Amino acid sequence: MHLRTLTALLLLPLLFGCSTCITVTSDPEGALITDAESGAVYGYAPVDAEFDRSRLEAEQVPGRCASVPGFTAKWPSGAEARSVSPVDVCDLRYGTDVRLVRPADAPGLEQDLRWALERAQRRARDAELERDRLQLYLDNRFFWRPGWGFGFPR
């Protein structure tokens, strides 16, 4: 077997992935997202919950969508929302989105909105830092730049 063929076969699983991703968002953002059945914590919304695609395919009834447990969102004020359970996933390659909305009549809305604003500001700062880091990398003359080559001065 040629080295190229062997390398291609080893990298093949990485190209196709083996998980189905469900993006869970909350309104307002920042709710703690957990599994409705087991209570497993996925993180603060927006968050991606990953499920084993081969397991979902094996459990899927032919002609029907696959199912995953529902989700629960809990905001800092204690307000809670639940998704339908189970959540149908019809496209195992691209997953699906689930949006959980805070109940309008739950007390503590101001606290939850303040938390959402802090999270959004933190994400914006992180994005700026990442942009600056990438720009520093691209501006460094010792790294590859289109038209210049590796290690050559500008």
N, CA, C and O atoms as a GROMACS GRO file, in nm:
protein
  616
    1MET      N    1   0.085  -0.117   0.000
    1MET     CA    2   0.000   0.000   0.000
    1MET      C    3   0.089   0.124   0.000
    1MET      O    4   0.187   0.131   0.075
    2HIS      N    5   0.056   0.220  -0.082
    2HIS     CA    6   0.135   0.342  -0.091
    2HIS      C    7   0.114   0.428   0.032
    2HIS      O    8   0.010   0.420   0.097
    3LEU      N    9   0.211   0.509   0.063
    3LEU     CA   10   0.203   0.596   0.180
    3LEU      C   11   0.088   0.695   0.167
    3LEU      O   12   0.018   0.724   0.264
    4ARG      N   13   0.068   0.748   0.046
    4ARG     CA   14  -0.042   0.843   0.026
    4ARG      C   15  -0.178   0.778   0.050
    4ARG      O   16  -0.265   0.839   0.112
    5THR      N   17  -0.196   0.658   0.004
    5THR     CA   18  -0.322   0.586   0.023
    5THR      C   19  -0.345   0.559   0.170
    5THR      O   20  -0.457   0.577   0.220
    6LEU      N   21  -0.242   0.517   0.240
    6LEU     CA   22  -0.253   0.490   0.383
    6LEU      C   23  -0.288   0.617   0.459
    6LEU      O   24  -0.375   0.616   0.547
    7THR      N   25  -0.222   0.727   0.426
    7THR     CA   26  -0.250   0.855   0.492
    7THR      C   27  -0.394   0.898   0.466
    7THR      O   28  -0.463   0.943   0.557
    8ALA      N   29  -0.440   0.884   0.342
    8ALA     CA   30  -0.578   0.922   0.308
    8ALA      C   31  -0.678   0.839   0.387
    8ALA      O   32  -0.779   0.892   0.434
    9LEU      N   33  -0.652   0.710   0.401
    9LEU     CA   34  -0.744   0.623   0.476
    9LEU      C   35  -0.747   0.660   0.624
    9LEU      O   36  -0.852   0.651   0.689
   10LEU      N   37  -0.633   0.700   0.677
   10LEU     CA   38  -0.628   0.738   0.818
   10LEU      C   39  -0.697   0.872   0.844
   10LEU      O   40  -0.754   0.893   0.951
   11LEU      N   41  -0.693   0.962   0.746
   11LEU     CA   42  -0.755   1.093   0.764
   11LEU      C   43  -0.902   1.096   0.727
   11LEU      O   44  -0.971   1.193   0.760
   12LEU      N   45  -0.952   0.994   0.661
   12LEU     CA   46  -1.089   0.990   0.616
   12LEU      C   47  -1.191   1.013   0.728
   12LEU      O   48  -1.284   1.091   0.708
   13PRO      N   49  -1.178   0.949   0.844
   13PRO     CA   50  -1.276   0.974   0.951
   13PRO      C   51  -1.277   1.119   0.998
   13PRO      O   52  -1.381   1.170   1.040
   14LEU      N   53  -1.162   1.187   0.992
   14LEU     CA   54  -1.158   1.327   1.034
   14LEU      C   55  -1.235   1.417   0.939
   14LEU      O   56  -1.291   1.517   0.982
   15LEU      N   57  -1.237   1.381   0.812
   15LEU     CA   58  -1.305   1.464   0.714
   15LEU      C   59  -1.456   1.458   0.728
   15LEU      O   60  -1.524   1.558   0.706
   16PHE      N   61  -1.509   1.346   0.763
   16PHE     CA   62  -1.653   1.329   0.768
   16PHE      C   63  -1.712   1.351   0.907
   16PHE      O   64  -1.832   1.373   0.919
   17GLY      N   65  -1.631   1.344   1.010
   17GLY     CA   66  -1.681   1.364   1.145
   17GLY      C   67  -1.769   1.250   1.190
   17GLY      O   68  -1.821   1.175   1.108
   18CYS      N   69  -1.785   1.236   1.318
   18CYS     CA   70  -1.865   1.125   1.368
   18CYS      C   71  -1.959   1.172   1.477
   18CYS      O   72  -2.001   1.093   1.562
   19SER      N   73  -1.994   1.302   1.474
   19SER     CA   74  -2.089   1.349   1.573
   19SER      C   75  -2.192   1.440   1.507
   19SER      O   76  -2.167   1.501   1.403
   20THR      N   77  -2.306   1.447   1.569
   20THR     CA   78  -2.413   1.536   1.527
   20THR      C   79  -2.422   1.646   1.631
   20THR      O   80  -2.428   1.620   1.751
   21CYS      N   81  -2.423   1.768   1.585
   21CYS     CA   82  -2.419   1.884   1.674
   21CYS      C   83  -2.556   1.952   1.680
   21CYS      O   84  -2.618   1.979   1.576
   22ILE      N   85  -2.602   1.978   1.800
   22ILE     CA   86  -2.727   2.050   1.821
   22ILE      C   87  -2.689   2.182   1.889
   22ILE      O   88  -2.634   2.183   1.999
   23THR      N   89  -2.719   2.292   1.822
   23THR     CA   90  -2.690   2.424   1.878
   23THR      C   91  -2.808   2.468   1.962
   23THR      O   92  -2.921   2.476   1.914
   24VAL      N   93  -2.782   2.496   2.090
   24VAL     CA   94  -2.887   2.537   2.182
   24VAL      C   95  -2.864   2.683   2.219
   24VAL      O   96  -2.758   2.718   2.271
   25THR      N   97  -2.962   2.766   2.190
   25THR     CA   98  -2.956   2.908   2.225
   25THR      C   99  -3.065   2.939   2.325
   25THR      O  100  -3.164   2.866   2.338
   26SER      N  101  -3.046   3.049   2.396
   26SER     CA  102  -3.148   3.092   2.491
   26SER      C  103  -3.177   3.240   2.468
   26SER      O  104  -3.092   3.314   2.418
   27ASP      N  105  -3.297   3.280   2.505
   27ASP     CA  106  -3.338   3.420   2.492
   27ASP      C  107  -3.393   3.466   2.625
   27ASP      O  108  -3.504   3.426   2.662
   28PRO      N  109  -3.320   3.550   2.700
   28PRO     CA  110  -3.190   3.608   2.667
   28PRO      C  111  -3.078   3.503   2.680
   28PRO      O  112  -3.094   3.400   2.746
   29GLU      N  113  -2.965   3.533   2.616
   29GLU     CA  114  -2.855   3.437   2.615
   29GLU      C  115  -2.797   3.417   2.754
   29GLU      O  116  -2.820   3.496   2.845
   30GLY      N  117  -2.722   3.310   2.768
   30GLY     CA  118  -2.650   3.286   2.893
   30GLY      C  119  -2.715   3.190   2.989
   30GLY      O  120  -2.664   3.171   3.100
   31ALA      N  121  -2.825   3.128   2.952
   31ALA     CA  122  -2.887   3.029   3.041
   31ALA      C  123  -2.798   2.906   3.046
   31ALA      O  124  -2.732   2.871   2.948
   32LEU      N  125  -2.797   2.840   3.161
   32LEU     CA  126  -2.723   2.714   3.176
   32LEU      C  127  -2.807   2.605   3.111
   32LEU      O  128  -2.923   2.584   3.147
   33ILE      N  129  -2.747   2.534   3.014
   33ILE     CA  130  -2.819   2.433   2.938
   33ILE      C  131  -2.780   2.295   2.990
   33ILE      O  132  -2.662   2.261   3.000
   34THR      N  133  -2.882   2.217   3.024
   34THR     CA  134  -2.860   2.081   3.072
   34THR      C  135  -2.948   1.984   2.995
   34THR      O  136  -3.043   2.024   2.927
   35ASP      N  137  -2.914   1.856   3.006
   35ASP     CA  138  -2.993   1.749   2.946
   35ASP      C  139  -3.119   1.732   3.032
   35ASP      O  140  -3.110   1.720   3.154
   36ALA      N  141  -3.235   1.732   2.970
   36ALA     CA  142  -3.361   1.724   3.044
   36ALA      C  143  -3.379   1.591   3.116
   36ALA      O  144  -3.450   1.585   3.216
   37GLU      N  145  -3.315   1.485   3.066
   37GLU     CA  146  -3.332   1.353   3.130
   37GLU      C  147  -3.225   1.326   3.235
   37GLU      O  148  -3.257   1.291   3.349
   38SER      N  149  -3.099   1.341   3.197
   38SER     CA  150  -2.991   1.303   3.288
   38SER      C  151  -2.938   1.418   3.372
   38SER      O  152  -2.873   1.396   3.474
   39GLY      N  153  -2.966   1.541   3.330
   39GLY     CA  154  -2.914   1.656   3.402
   39GLY      C  155  -2.770   1.690   3.366
   39GLY      O  156  -2.711   1.777   3.429
   40ALA      N  157  -2.713   1.622   3.266
   40ALA     CA  158  -2.576   1.652   3.222
   40ALA      C  159  -2.568   1.797   3.177
   40ALA      O  160  -2.657   1.846   3.107
   41VAL      N  161  -2.461   1.866   3.216
   41VAL     CA  162  -2.445   2.007   3.185
   41VAL      C  163  -2.370   2.022   3.052
   41VAL      O  164  -2.263   1.964   3.033
   42TYR      N  165  -2.427   2.101   2.961
   42TYR     CA  166  -2.363   2.131   2.833
   42TYR      C  167  -2.288   2.263   2.837
   42TYR      O  168  -2.190   2.279   2.764
   43GLY      N  169  -2.331   2.356   2.919
   43GLY     CA  170  -2.266   2.487   2.929
   43GLY      C  171  -2.369   2.598   2.917
   43GLY      O  172  -2.490   2.575   2.922
   44TYR      N  173  -2.317   2.719   2.900
   44TYR     CA  174  -2.403   2.837   2.890
   44TYR      C  175  -2.434   2.867   2.744
   44TYR      O  176  -2.347   2.864   2.657
   45ALA      N  177  -2.561   2.897   2.720
   45ALA     CA  178  -2.607   2.923   2.582
   45ALA      C  179  -2.549   3.054   2.531
   45ALA      O  180  -2.538   3.151   2.606
   46PRO      N  181  -2.511   3.057   2.405
   46PRO     CA  182  -2.526   2.952   2.305
   46PRO      C  183  -2.420   2.844   2.324
   46PRO      O  184  -2.304   2.873   2.353
   47VAL      N  185  -2.462   2.719   2.307
   47VAL     CA  186  -2.372   2.605   2.327
   47VAL      C  187  -2.406   2.496   2.225
   47VAL      O  188  -2.520   2.483   2.182
   48ASP      N  189  -2.305   2.419   2.189
   48ASP     CA  190  -2.326   2.306   2.099
   48ASP      C  191  -2.321   2.177   2.180
   48ASP      O  192  -2.225   2.151   2.251
   49ALA      N  193  -2.426   2.099   2.168
   49ALA     CA  194  -2.432   1.967   2.232
   49ALA      C  195  -2.404   1.863   2.124
   49ALA      O  196  -2.471   1.860   2.021
   50GLU      N  197  -2.303   1.779   2.147
   50GLU     CA  198  -2.265   1.680   2.047
   50GLU      C  199  -2.317   1.542   2.086
   50GLU      O  200  -2.316   1.502   2.202
   51PHE      N  201  -2.364   1.470   1.983
   51PHE     CA  202  -2.415   1.335   2.000
   51PHE      C  203  -2.348   1.245   1.899
   51PHE      O  204  -2.320   1.286   1.786
   52ASP      N  205  -2.323   1.122   1.938
   52ASP     CA  206  -2.257   1.025   1.850
   52ASP      C  207  -2.349   0.993   1.732
   52ASP      O  208  -2.458   0.939   1.749
   53ARG      N  209  -2.303   1.029   1.612
   53ARG     CA  210  -2.386   1.011   1.493
   53ARG      C  211  -2.414   0.864   1.465
   53ARG      O  212  -2.527   0.829   1.428
   54SER      N  213  -2.316   0.777   1.482
   54SER     CA  214  -2.340   0.636   1.452
   54SER      C  215  -2.443   0.576   1.548
   54SER      O  216  -2.522   0.490   1.508
   55ARG      N  217  -2.443   0.620   1.674
   55ARG     CA  218  -2.544   0.573   1.770
   55ARG      C  219  -2.683   0.621   1.729
   55ARG      O  220  -2.780   0.545   1.735
   56LEU      N  221  -2.692   0.747   1.686
   56LEU     CA  222  -2.821   0.801   1.643
   56LEU      C  223  -2.872   0.727   1.519
   56LEU      O  224  -2.991   0.697   1.508
   57GLU      N  225  -2.781   0.697   1.426
   57GLU     CA  226  -2.821   0.623   1.305
   57GLU      C  227  -2.869   0.483   1.341
   57GLU      O  228  -2.965   0.433   1.282
   58ALA      N  229  -2.803   0.420   1.437
   58ALA     CA  230  -2.840   0.284   1.477
   58ALA      C  231  -2.977   0.282   1.545
   58ALA      O  232  -3.052   0.185   1.528
   59GLU      N  233  -3.010   0.386   1.620
   59GLU     CA  234  -3.138   0.392   1.692
   59GLU      C  235  -3.251   0.449   1.608
   59GLU      O  236  -3.368   0.439   1.645
   60GLN      N  237  -3.217   0.509   1.495
   60GLN     CA  238  -3.316   0.576   1.411
   60GLN      C  239  -3.409   0.474   1.344
   60GLN      O  240  -3.364   0.374   1.288
   61VAL      N  241  -3.537   0.501   1.349
   61VAL     CA  242  -3.637   0.419   1.281
   61VAL      C  243  -3.637   0.461   1.134
   61VAL      O  244  -3.645   0.581   1.106
   62PRO      N  245  -3.628   0.366   1.040
   62PRO     CA  246  -3.627   0.403   0.898
   62PRO      C  247  -3.746   0.491   0.860
   62PRO      O  248  -3.860   0.463   0.896
   63GLY      N  249  -3.716   0.598   0.787
   63GLY     CA  250  -3.821   0.689   0.744
   63GLY      C  251  -3.860   0.793   0.846
   63GLY      O  252  -3.949   0.874   0.821
   64ARG      N  253  -3.795   0.793   0.962
   64ARG     CA  254  -3.827   0.890   1.068
   64ARG      C  255  -3.701   0.962   1.110
   64ARG      O  256  -3.590   0.916   1.080
   65CYS      N  257  -3.714   1.072   1.179
   65CYS     CA  258  -3.600   1.147   1.231
   65CYS      C  259  -3.542   1.077   1.353
   65CYS      O  260  -3.612   1.002   1.422
   66ALA      N  261  -3.414   1.101   1.379
   66ALA     CA  262  -3.353   1.052   1.502
   66ALA      C  263  -3.399   1.140   1.617
   66ALA      O  264  -3.446   1.252   1.596
   67SER      N  265  -3.385   1.090   1.739
   67SER     CA  266  -3.427   1.166   1.856
   67SER      C  267  -3.316   1.174   1.959
   67SER      O  268  -3.240   1.079   1.978
   68VAL      N  269  -3.308   1.290   2.024
   68VAL     CA  270  -3.216   1.310   2.136
   68VAL      C  271  -3.299   1.364   2.252
   68VAL      O  272  -3.406   1.419   2.231
   69PRO      N  273  -3.249   1.348   2.375
   69PRO     CA  274  -3.325   1.400   2.489
   69PRO      C  275  -3.345   1.551   2.477
   69PRO      O  276  -3.270   1.619   2.407
   70GLY      N  277  -3.443   1.602   2.544
   70GLY     CA  278  -3.469   1.745   2.543
   70GLY      C  279  -3.366   1.821   2.625
   70GLY      O  280  -3.272   1.762   2.680
   71PHE      N  281  -3.383   1.953   2.631
   71PHE     CA  282  -3.289   2.040   2.701
   71PHE      C  283  -3.364   2.126   2.800
   71PHE      O  284  -3.482   2.157   2.783
   72THR      N  285  -3.294   2.165   2.906
   72THR     CA  286  -3.347   2.258   3.006
   72THR      C  287  -3.254   2.378   3.013
   72THR      O  288  -3.132   2.364   3.013
   73ALA      N  289  -3.314   2.497   3.018
   73ALA     CA  290  -3.238   2.620   3.033
   73ALA      C  291  -3.270   2.680   3.169
   73ALA      O  292  -3.387   2.688   3.208
   74LYS      N  293  -3.166   2.724   3.241
   74LYS     CA  294  -3.189   2.789   3.370
   74LYS      C  295  -3.107   2.917   3.374
   74LYS      O  296  -2.985   2.915   3.359
   75TRP      N  297  -3.176   3.028   3.393
   75TRP     CA  298  -3.112   3.158   3.399
   75TRP      C  299  -3.068   3.189   3.542
   75TRP      O  300  -3.115   3.125   3.636
   76PRO      N  301  -2.978   3.288   3.560
   76PRO     CA  302  -2.930   3.320   3.696
   76PRO      C  303  -3.042   3.355   3.794
   76PRO      O  304  -3.027   3.333   3.914
   77SER      N  305  -3.153   3.410   3.745
   77SER     CA  306  -3.264   3.447   3.834
   77SER      C  307  -3.338   3.324   3.885
   77SER      O  308  -3.418   3.335   3.978
   78GLY      N  309  -3.313   3.208   3.825
   78GLY     CA  310  -3.385   3.087   3.862
   78GLY      C  311  -3.495   3.051   3.764
   78GLY      O  312  -3.554   2.943   3.774
   79ALA      N  313  -3.522   3.140   3.668
   79ALA     CA  314  -3.624   3.110   3.566
   79ALA      C  315  -3.578   2.990   3.484
   79ALA      O  316  -3.459   2.975   3.457
   80GLU      N  317  -3.673   2.906   3.445
   80GLU     CA  318  -3.642   2.786   3.369
   80GLU      C  319  -3.733   2.772   3.248
   80GLU      O  320  -3.847   2.818   3.248
   81ALA      N  321  -3.677   2.708   3.145
   81ALA     CA  322  -3.755   2.673   3.026
   81ALA      C  323  -3.710   2.536   2.979
   81ALA      O  324  -3.594   2.499   2.998
   82ARG      N  325  -3.801   2.461   2.919
   82ARG     CA  326  -3.769   2.327   2.869
   82ARG      C  327  -3.807   2.318   2.721
   82ARG      O  328  -3.904   2.378   2.676
   83SER      N  329  -3.727   2.241   2.649
   83SER     CA  330  -3.760   2.214   2.509
   83SER      C  331  -3.857   2.097   2.504
   83SER      O  332  -3.886   2.034   2.605
   84VAL      N  333  -3.906   2.069   2.385
   84VAL     CA  334  -3.983   1.947   2.368
   84VAL      C  335  -3.888   1.830   2.396
   84VAL      O  336  -3.767   1.842   2.376
   85SER      N  337  -3.943   1.720   2.439
   85SER     CA  338  -3.858   1.606   2.467
   85SER      C  339  -3.928   1.481   2.416
   85SER      O  340  -4.040   1.452   2.460
   86PRO      N  341  -3.868   1.408   2.329
   86PRO     CA  342  -3.735   1.425   2.273
   86PRO      C  343  -3.733   1.527   2.160
   86PRO      O  344  -3.837   1.566   2.106
   87VAL      N  345  -3.610   1.571   2.125
   87VAL     CA  346  -3.589   1.663   2.013
   87VAL      C  347  -3.561   1.579   1.889
   87VAL      O  348  -3.473   1.493   1.890
   88ASP      N  349  -3.636   1.604   1.783
   88ASP     CA  350  -3.614   1.531   1.658
   88ASP      C  351  -3.499   1.595   1.580
   88ASP      O  352  -3.492   1.717   1.566
   89VAL      N  353  -3.410   1.510   1.530
   89VAL     CA  354  -3.297   1.554   1.449
   89VAL      C  355  -3.310   1.482   1.315
   89VAL      O  356  -3.280   1.363   1.304
   90CYS      N  357  -3.353   1.555   1.213
   90CYS     CA  358  -3.377   1.493   1.082
   90CYS      C  359  -3.252   1.494   0.995
   90CYS      O  360  -3.242   1.413   0.903
   91ASP      N  361  -3.158   1.584   1.021
   91ASP     CA  362  -3.035   1.591   0.943
   91ASP      C  363  -2.917   1.561   1.034
   91ASP      O  364  -2.869   1.649   1.106
   92LEU      N  365  -2.871   1.438   1.032
   92LEU     CA  366  -2.763   1.397   1.123
   92LEU      C  367  -2.628   1.456   1.084
   92LEU      O  368  -2.536   1.458   1.166
   93ARG      N  369  -2.616   1.503   0.964
   93ARG     CA  370  -2.488   1.563   0.922
   93ARG      C  371  -2.474   1.704   0.977
   93ARG      O  372  -2.367   1.741   1.027
   94TYR      N  373  -2.579   1.784   0.968
   94TYR     CA  374  -2.573   1.924   1.009
   94TYR      C  375  -2.643   1.952   1.142
   94TYR      O  376  -2.634   2.063   1.193
   95GLY      N  377  -2.711   1.855   1.197
   95GLY     CA  378  -2.776   1.874   1.326
   95GLY      C  379  -2.898   1.963   1.316
   95GLY      O  380  -2.964   1.970   1.212
   96THR      N  381  -2.926   2.032   1.424
   96THR     CA  382  -3.042   2.120   1.430
   96THR      C  383  -3.018   2.228   1.534
   96THR      O  384  -2.917   2.225   1.605
   97ASP      N  385  -3.108   2.322   1.543
   97ASP     CA  386  -3.101   2.429   1.642
   97ASP      C  387  -3.221   2.418   1.736
   97ASP      O  388  -3.331   2.384   1.694
   98VAL      N  389  -3.197   2.448   1.862
   98VAL     CA  390  -3.304   2.451   1.962
   98VAL      C  391  -3.294   2.586   2.032
   98VAL      O  392  -3.187   2.625   2.078
   99ARG      N  393  -3.406   2.658   2.040
   99ARG     CA  394  -3.409   2.789   2.105
   99ARG      C  395  -3.503   2.783   2.224
   99ARG      O  396  -3.619   2.746   2.211
  100LEU      N  397  -3.451   2.819   2.340
  100LEU     CA  398  -3.530   2.818   2.463
  100LEU      C  399  -3.553   2.963   2.507
  100LEU      O  400  -3.459   3.040   2.523
  101VAL      N  401  -3.679   2.998   2.526
  101VAL     CA  402  -3.716   3.134   2.561
  101VAL      C  403  -3.756   3.140   2.708
  101VAL      O  404  -3.832   3.057   2.757
  102ARG      N  405  -3.702   3.240   2.777
  102ARG     CA  406  -3.731   3.261   2.918
  102ARG      C  407  -3.879   3.296   2.935
  102ARG      O  408  -3.932   3.378   2.859
  103PRO      N  409  -3.945   3.235   3.033
  103PRO     CA  410  -4.087   3.269   3.057
  103PRO      C  411  -4.103   3.416   3.091
  103PRO      O  412  -4.030   3.469   3.176
  104ALA      N  413  -4.197   3.482   3.026
  104ALA     CA  414  -4.217   3.626   3.044
  104ALA      C  415  -4.262   3.662   3.185
  104ALA      O  416  -4.232   3.771   3.234
  105ASP      N  417  -4.333   3.572   3.251
  105ASP     CA  418  -4.387   3.603   3.383
  105ASP      C  419  -4.293   3.565   3.498
  105ASP      O  420  -4.328   3.585   3.615
  106ALA      N  421  -4.175   3.512   3.468
  106ALA     CA  422  -4.080   3.474   3.573
  106ALA      C  423  -4.011   3.599   3.629
  106ALA      O  424  -3.973   3.688   3.553
  107PRO      N  425  -3.996   3.606   3.761
  107PRO     CA  426  -3.930   3.723   3.820
  107PRO      C  427  -3.780   3.723   3.792
  107PRO      O  428  -3.722   3.618   3.761
  108GLY      N  429  -3.717   3.841   3.801
  108GLY     CA  430  -3.572   3.852   3.787
  108GLY      C  431  -3.524   3.878   3.645
  108GLY      O  432  -3.408   3.848   3.613
  109LEU      N  433  -3.610   3.932   3.560
  109LEU     CA  434  -3.572   3.956   3.421
  109LEU      C  435  -3.451   4.048   3.411
  109LEU      O  436  -3.362   4.026   3.329
  110GLU      N  437  -3.447   4.152   3.494
  110GLU     CA  438  -3.336   4.249   3.489
  110GLU      C  439  -3.202   4.178   3.518
  110GLU      O  440  -3.102   4.206   3.452
  111GLN      N  441  -3.201   4.092   3.615
  111GLN     CA  442  -3.079   4.016   3.648
  111GLN      C  443  -3.033   3.931   3.529
  111GLN      O  444  -2.914   3.926   3.498
  112ASP      N  445  -3.126   3.866   3.463
  112ASP     CA  446  -3.093   3.782   3.348
  112ASP      C  447  -3.044   3.865   3.230
  112ASP      O  448  -2.953   3.824   3.158
  113LEU      N  449  -3.105   3.982   3.209
  113LEU     CA  450  -3.061   4.069   3.100
  113LEU      C  451  -2.921   4.125   3.127
  113LEU      O  452  -2.840   4.137   3.035
  114ARG      N  453  -2.893   4.158   3.252
  114ARG     CA  454  -2.759   4.207   3.288
  114ARG      C  455  -2.655   4.097   3.263
  114ARG      O  456  -2.547   4.124   3.211
  115TRP      N  457  -2.688   3.974   3.300
  115TRP     CA  458  -2.599   3.859   3.278
  115TRP      C  459  -2.575   3.839   3.128
  115TRP      O  460  -2.462   3.814   3.086
  116ALA      N  461  -2.682   3.849   3.048
  116ALA     CA  462  -2.670   3.831   2.902
  116ALA      C  463  -2.581   3.940   2.843
  116ALA      O  464  -2.500   3.912   2.754
  117LEU      N  465  -2.594   4.062   2.891
  117LEU     CA  466  -2.511   4.172   2.841
  117LEU      C  467  -2.364   4.150   2.876
  117LEU      O  468  -2.276   4.171   2.792
  118GLU      N  469  -2.337   4.106   2.998
  118GLU     CA  470  -2.199   4.078   3.039
  118GLU      C  471  -2.138   3.968   2.951
  118GLU      O  472  -2.022   3.978   2.909
  119ARG      N  473  -2.214   3.865   2.924
  119ARG     CA  474  -2.164   3.755   2.838
  119ARG      C  475  -2.138   3.804   2.696
  119ARG      O  476  -2.036   3.768   2.637
  120ALA      N  477  -2.227   3.884   2.642
  120ALA     CA  478  -2.209   3.936   2.506
  120ALA      C  479  -2.086   4.026   2.499
  120ALA      O  480  -2.010   4.020   2.401
  121GLN      N  481  -2.064   4.109   2.601
  121GLN     CA  482  -1.946   4.195   2.603
  121GLN      C  483  -1.819   4.112   2.614
  121GLN      O  484  -1.718   4.144   2.550
  122ARG      N  485  -1.821   4.008   2.694
  122ARG     CA  486  -1.705   3.920   2.710
  122ARG      C  487  -1.672   3.850   2.578
  122ARG      O  488  -1.555   3.838   2.540
  123ARG      N  489  -1.776   3.803   2.509
  123ARG     CA  490  -1.753   3.738   2.379
  123ARG      C  491  -1.696   3.836   2.278
  123ARG      O  492  -1.611   3.799   2.197
  124ALA      N  493  -1.743   3.961   2.280
  124ALA     CA  494  -1.691   4.063   2.188
  124ALA      C  495  -1.544   4.092   2.218
  124ALA      O  496  -1.464   4.104   2.125
  125ARG      N  497  -1.507   4.101   2.346
  125ARG     CA  498  -1.366   4.122   2.382
  125ARG      C  499  -1.281   4.004   2.337
  125ARG      O  500  -1.172   4.023   2.284
  126ASP      N  501  -1.330   3.882   2.358
  126ASP     CA  502  -1.256   3.763   2.315
  126ASP      C  503  -1.236   3.762   2.164
  126ASP      O  504  -1.130   3.723   2.115
  127ALA      N  505  -1.339   3.803   2.090
  127ALA     CA  506  -1.328   3.807   1.943
  127ALA      C  507  -1.224   3.911   1.901
  127ALA      O  508  -1.148   3.888   1.807
  128GLU      N  509  -1.220   4.025   1.969
  128GLU     CA  510  -1.119   4.127   1.937
  128GLU      C  511  -0.979   4.076   1.966
  128GLU      O  512  -0.888   4.098   1.886
  129LEU      N  513  -0.961   4.008   2.079
  129LEU     CA  514  -0.830   3.953   2.112
  129LEU      C  515  -0.787   3.849   2.010
  129LEU      O  516  -0.670   3.846   1.970
  130GLU      N  517  -0.879   3.766   1.966
  130GLU     CA  518  -0.847   3.665   1.864
  130GLU      C  519  -0.811   3.732   1.732
  130GLU      O  520  -0.718   3.689   1.664
  131ARG      N  521  -0.885   3.836   1.696
  131ARG     CA  522  -0.854   3.910   1.573
  131ARG      C  523  -0.714   3.972   1.581
  131ARG      O  524  -0.637   3.964   1.485
  132ASP      N  525  -0.682   4.033   1.696
  132ASP     CA  526  -0.550   4.094   1.714
  132ASP      C  527  -0.439   3.989   1.710
  132ASP      O  528  -0.333   4.013   1.653
  133ARG      N  529  -0.464   3.874   1.770
  133ARG     CA  530  -0.365   3.766   1.769
  133ARG      C  531  -0.339   3.718   1.628
  133ARG      O  532  -0.225   3.696   1.588
  134LEU      N  533  -0.446   3.701   1.551
  134LEU     CA  534  -0.433   3.657   1.413
  134LEU      C  535  -0.361   3.762   1.330
  134LEU      O  536  -0.278   3.728   1.246
  135GLN      N  537  -0.393   3.890   1.351
  135GLN     CA  538  -0.326   3.996   1.276
  135GLN      C  539  -0.177   4.000   1.309
  135GLN      O  540  -0.096   4.021   1.219
  136LEU      N  541  -0.141   3.980   1.434
  136LEU     CA  542  -0.001   3.976   1.473
  136LEU      C  543   0.070   3.860   1.404
  136LEU      O  544   0.183   3.876   1.356
  137TYR      N  545   0.005   3.748   1.397
  137TYR     CA  546   0.062   3.631   1.329
  137TYR      C  547   0.083   3.662   1.181
  137TYR      O  548   0.189   3.630   1.126
  138LEU      N  549  -0.016   3.723   1.117
  138LEU     CA  550  -0.005   3.752   0.974
  138LEU      C  551   0.096   3.863   0.944
  138LEU      O  552   0.157   3.863   0.837
  139ASP      N  553   0.114   3.957   1.038
  139ASP     CA  554   0.208   4.067   1.017
  139ASP      C  555   0.353   4.030   1.046
  139ASP      O  556   0.444   4.100   1.004
  140ASN      N  557   0.375   3.919   1.116
  140ASN     CA  558   0.510   3.880   1.152
  140ASN      C  559   0.586   3.838   1.028
  140ASN      O  560   0.540   3.751   0.954
  141ARG      N  561   0.701   3.897   1.005
  141ARG     CA  562   0.775   3.871   0.882
  141ARG      C  563   0.838   3.732   0.879
  141ARG      O  564   0.885   3.690   0.773
  142PHE      N  565   0.839   3.661   0.989
  142PHE     CA  566   0.900   3.528   0.990
  142PHE      C  567   0.800   3.418   0.958
  142PHE      O  568   0.836   3.300   0.953
  143PHE      N  569   0.676   3.456   0.937
  143PHE     CA  570   0.576   3.358   0.898
  143PHE      C  571   0.544   3.372   0.751
  143PHE      O  572   0.574   3.475   0.689
  144TRP      N  573   0.486   3.271   0.697
  144TRP     CA  574   0.451   3.270   0.555
  144TRP      C  575   0.352   3.382   0.524
  144TRP      O  576   0.252   3.401   0.593
  145ARG      N  577   0.383   3.454   0.418
  145ARG     CA  578   0.292   3.556   0.366
  145ARG      C  579   0.282   3.536   0.216
  145ARG      O  580   0.385   3.516   0.150
  146PRO      N  581   0.165   3.541   0.160
  146PRO     CA  582   0.152   3.522   0.016
  146PRO      C  583   0.242   3.620  -0.060
  146PRO      O  584   0.241   3.740  -0.034
  147GLY      N  585   0.317   3.567  -0.153
  147GLY     CA  586   0.403   3.650  -0.236
  147GLY      C  587   0.543   3.670  -0.181
  147GLY      O  588   0.631   3.717  -0.254
  148TRP      N  589   0.567   3.635  -0.056
  148TRP     CA  590   0.698   3.659   0.004
  148TRP      C  591   0.774   3.532   0.031
  148TRP      O  592   0.895   3.526   0.007
  149GLY      N  593   0.708   3.430   0.079
  149GLY     CA  594   0.778   3.307   0.114
  149GLY      C  595   0.809   3.305   0.262
  149GLY      O  596   0.789   3.403   0.333
  150PHE      N  597   0.859   3.193   0.306
  150PHE     CA  598   0.883   3.173   0.450
  150PHE      C  599   1.014   3.237   0.491
  150PHE      O  600   1.119   3.210   0.433
  151GLY      N  601   1.009   3.324   0.593
  151GLY     CA  602   1.129   3.378   0.654
  151GLY      C  603   1.196   3.492   0.578
  151GLY      O  604   1.301   3.539   0.621
  152PHE      N  605   1.141   3.537   0.469
  152PHE     CA  606   1.204   3.646   0.394
  152PHE      C  607   1.150   3.779   0.444
  152PHE      O  608   1.031   3.791   0.473
  153PRO      N  609   1.237   3.879   0.455
  153PRO     CA  610   1.190   4.011   0.501
  153PRO      C  611   1.097   4.075   0.399
  153PRO      O  612   1.094   4.036   0.282
  154ARG      N  613   1.023   4.171   0.446
  154ARG     CA  614   0.928   4.241   0.358
  154ARG      C  615   0.999   4.332   0.264
  154ARG      O  616   0.935   4.399   0.182
   0.00000   0.00000   0.00000
